[in-house]
Every structure is written in structure tokens, then in C-alpha cells.
């Protein structure tokens, strides 16, 4: 498997920190998370910015975001990071092409996670997550080294996963892209659950998903430089 090129870190600025807070507020407002159960992190030049542990999103300020190293234990200064910091750290090391990690407990994703069911290619948008399915990471205690290892392994070639008896996690090239994937994943989970009520959903083939992934390469607006050359 060819690994994507590492992405540059996000700037550690007031705007970036505020955007992380806005992402937390957004996912609760969209009913993709509840309370402070979710968390978000971004790779920056000095390590990883991550939400603090147990602070209501409405009370977060840019200065409250915690910086942890890309490797090793937090040094204990600048606040207590989210209890999920180990798997955030592990994913940032395993996926340097994705500077943003977003974790939440969306209702439909959580139902599938409790049932311990991955999401097969029931819809072409599965391709937005890097492969033919959205896999399920094995259960381990939150914040544990075992969960960290499970997540790093299963997300080696995926942009999102379900977490057994827990919730879901997505990766993003940007904060906005991570939010987009989280909502798309919840829609996929709902579609898969509902399509199983009256029968069995038809699953797209490997070839069909490969076609979608190729088509996604040219999806969206052109970069500004290309627009200027028209």
C-alpha cells in the first residue's frame, strides 16, 4: 500500500484553537455527540492540540486547549488533556497525512458499535472513508494502550471507524473535512440500519467502490491555480 504524503501541521493560532471549539459545539448542535463525551485534536508544529478533559464545550476558550507531545506522556503543564489523548496521539503518528482527529458518540454509529457491526459498502459514500467498508475497532477501555493500538491498526488505511461498545472516530485533512466525515458516517450508519429493517441491503462490489474512489479524486471545486489557468 502506498502511503500518502505527510500533511503540514496546522498553525497553532487563536483561530485554529477557536475552530476546534466550534467543531465541538457544532457536533453537539447536530446531535452527533452528547455532553463532553467527544474530543478533537489537531497536529501542530509543537505537538498536538487537544480538548481538555471534562470541560463543557460552552466554557472552552482558545487558551484552554491542551498541547501534548507527538510521542511520550504529557508533561502535566497547561491543563489536563482529554482522557482519549492516547489514541489521538497514536493516530497522529500513524496517519501524518491527516492532521485532524475527531471522536464522538453519534447515536446511529453507537448502535452499530454496540452491536459490533462494521458498515459494509451499502452506499457509494463508503468510499469517502478510504476503502470498501467502515471497519470496527475491537473494544478496549477508553484511554488505554490497547485501545490506542486497536485504533492505529484499523485506521492505517481508513479515514473513519466505529469503536466497539463506544462510538466513532474520523480523520480529516482539515477541521472542516473531519466534521464533514463525522456527519457522513452517521448518515451511513443510519442508512445501513434502516435498510436492514425490511430485508438485506445490496452491497456494492469492490470494483464499484474502486470506481467511486477514482471519481472522488476529481470531485469538488477546482483549486484556485487551475481556475486562473482556464
VENKAKA-V232482 format. One record per pair of residues at least 24 apart in sequence whose ideal C-beta (glycine too) atoms are under 10 Angstrom apart, sorted by the first residue. I is the first residue (numbers start at 1). J is the second residue. If there is no record, write none. Layout:
# VENKAKA-V232482
i: (I	I)
j: (J	J)
This chain:
# VENKAKA-V232482
i: (1	1	3	3	3	3	3	4	4	4	4	4	4	4	5	5	6	6	6	6	6	6	7	7	7	7	7	7	7	7	7	8	8	8	8	9	9	9	9	9	9	9	9	9	9	9	9	10	10	10	10	10	10	10	10	10	11	11	11	12	12	12	12	12	12	12	12	12	13	13	14	14	14	15	16	16	16	16	16	16	17	17	17	17	17	17	17	17	17	17	18	18	18	18	19	19	19	19	19	19	20	20	20	20	20	20	20	20	20	20	21	21	21	21	21	21	21	21	21	22	22	22	22	22	23	23	23	23	23	23	23	23	23	23	23	24	24	24	24	24	24	24	24	24	25	25	25	26	26	26	26	26	26	27	27	27	27	27	27	27	27	27	27	27	28	28	28	28	29	30	30	30	30	30	30	31	31	31	32	32	32	32	32	32	32	32	32	32	32	32	32	32	33	33	33	33	33	33	33	33	33	33	33	34	34	34	34	34	35	36	36	37	37	37	37	37	37	37	37	38	38	38	38	38	38	38	38	38	38	38	39	39	39	39	39	39	39	39	39	39	39	39	40	40	40	40	40	40	40	40	40	40	40	40	40	41	41	41	41	41	41	41	41	41	41	41	41	41	41	41	41	41	41	42	42	42	42	42	42	42	42	42	42	43	43	43	43	43	43	43	43	43	43	43	43	44	44	46	47	47	47	47	47	48	48	48	48	48	48	48	48	48	48	49	49	49	50	50	50	50	50	50	50	50	50	50	51	51	51	51	51	51	51	52	52	52	52	52	53	53	53	53	53	53	53	53	54	54	54	55	55	55	68	70	82	82	83	83	83	84	84	84	84	84	84	84	84	85	85	86	86	86	86	86	86	86	86	86	86	87	87	87	87	87	87	87	87	87	87	87	87	87	87	87	87	88	88	88	89	89	90	90	90	90	90	90	90	90	90	91	91	91	91	91	91	91	91	92	92	93	93	94	94	94	94	94	94	94	94	95	95	95	95	95	95	95	97	97	97	98	98	98	98	98	98	98	98	98	98	98	99	99	99	99	99	99	99	100	100	100	100	100	100	100	100	100	100	100	101	101	101	101	101	101	101	102	102	102	102	102	102	102	102	102	102	102	102	103	103	103	103	103	103	103	103	103	103	104	104	104	104	104	104	104	104	105	105	105	105	106	106	106	106	106	106	106	106	106	106	107	107	107	107	108	108	108	108	108	108	108	108	108	108	108	109	109	109	109	109	109	109	109	109	109	109	109	109	109	109	109	109	109	110	110	110	110	110	110	110	110	111	111	111	111	111	112	112	112	112	112	112	112	112	112	113	113	113	113	113	113	113	113	113	113	113	114	114	114	114	114	115	115	115	115	116	116	116	117	117	117	117	117	117	118	118	118	118	118	119	119	119	119	119	119	119	119	119	119	120	120	120	120	120	121	121	121	121	121	121	121	121	121	121	121	122	122	122	122	122	122	122	122	122	122	122	123	123	123	123	123	123	123	123	123	123	124	124	124	124	124	124	124	124	125	125	125	125	125	125	125	125	126	126	126	126	126	126	126	126	126	126	127	127	127	127	127	127	127	127	127	127	127	128	128	128	128	128	128	128	128	128	128	128	128	128	129	129	129	129	129	129	129	129	129	129	129	129	130	130	130	130	130	130	130	130	131	131	131	131	131	131	131	131	132	132	132	132	132	132	132	132	132	133	133	133	133	134	134	134	134	134	134	134	134	134	134	134	134	135	135	135	136	136	136	136	136	137	137	137	137	137	137	137	138	138	138	139	139	139	139	140	140	140	141	142	142	159	159	160	160	160	161	162)
j: (156	157	95	96	97	156	157	95	96	97	98	130	157	173	96	97	43	95	96	97	98	99	43	95	96	97	98	99	100	173	174	43	45	96	99	42	43	44	45	46	47	48	49	70	92	96	99	42	43	44	45	49	99	100	174	175	42	44	45	42	43	44	45	46	47	49	65	67	44	62	61	62	63	62	42	44	49	62	65	175	42	44	49	51	60	61	62	63	64	65	60	61	62	65	62	100	174	175	176	179	49	50	51	60	62	65	100	102	175	178	51	57	58	59	60	61	62	64	65	57	60	175	176	179	51	57	100	102	104	172	175	176	178	179	182	51	55	56	57	58	60	102	104	179	57	58	60	57	175	176	179	182	183	57	102	103	104	105	106	178	179	182	183	186	56	57	58	104	57	104	106	179	182	183	186	106	107	186	102	104	105	106	107	108	109	167	168	179	182	183	185	186	57	102	103	104	105	106	107	167	168	182	186	104	105	106	107	110	105	60	82	84	103	104	105	110	142	166	167	82	84	102	103	104	105	106	167	168	169	182	81	82	83	84	85	87	88	101	102	103	104	169	65	82	88	100	101	102	103	104	172	175	178	179	182	65	66	68	81	82	84	85	87	88	89	91	92	99	100	101	102	103	178	88	92	99	100	101	102	172	174	175	178	70	88	89	91	92	93	95	96	98	99	100	101	70	99	70	71	72	74	89	92	74	81	85	88	89	91	92	93	99	101	81	88	100	74	79	81	82	84	85	88	89	92	101	79	81	82	84	85	88	103	78	79	80	81	82	79	80	81	82	83	84	85	143	80	82	83	79	80	82	92	96	142	143	142	143	144	142	143	147	148	151	166	167	169	143	148	142	143	144	145	146	147	148	149	151	152	137	140	142	143	144	145	146	147	148	149	150	151	152	155	163	169	148	151	169	148	152	145	147	148	149	150	151	152	153	155	148	151	152	155	156	161	169	171	152	171	148	152	148	151	152	153	154	155	156	171	152	155	156	157	158	159	171	159	171	173	130	155	159	170	171	172	173	174	177	178	181	171	172	173	174	175	177	178	170	171	172	173	174	175	176	177	178	179	181	151	155	169	170	171	172	178	160	168	169	170	171	172	175	177	178	179	181	182	142	151	163	166	167	168	169	170	178	182	167	168	169	170	179	182	185	186	163	166	167	168	162	167	168	182	183	185	186	187	189	190	167	186	189	190	168	185	186	187	188	189	190	191	192	193	194	134	160	161	162	163	166	167	168	169	170	182	185	186	187	188	189	190	193	162	163	165	166	167	168	186	189	162	189	190	192	193	136	162	164	168	188	189	190	192	193	137	139	161	162	163	164	165	166	167	168	189	162	164	165	166	167	162	164	165	193	162	164	165	162	164	189	192	193	196	154	161	162	164	192	160	161	162	168	185	188	189	191	192	193	188	192	201	203	204	188	192	201	202	203	204	205	206	208	209	212	188	191	192	193	195	196	200	201	202	203	204	184	187	188	191	192	195	201	203	204	212	204	208	209	211	212	213	215	216	181	184	185	187	188	191	212	216	160	184	185	188	192	203	204	209	212	213	159	204	208	209	210	211	212	213	214	215	216	159	160	170	177	180	181	184	185	188	212	213	216	219	155	157	158	159	160	161	170	171	181	184	185	188	155	156	157	158	159	160	171	213	157	158	159	160	206	209	210	213	158	203	204	205	206	208	209	210	213	158	161	203	209	158	159	160	161	162	168	170	184	185	188	189	192	160	161	162	161	162	163	164	168	161	162	163	164	166	168	169	163	164	165	163	164	165	166	164	165	166	166	166	167	184	185	184	185	188	185	189)
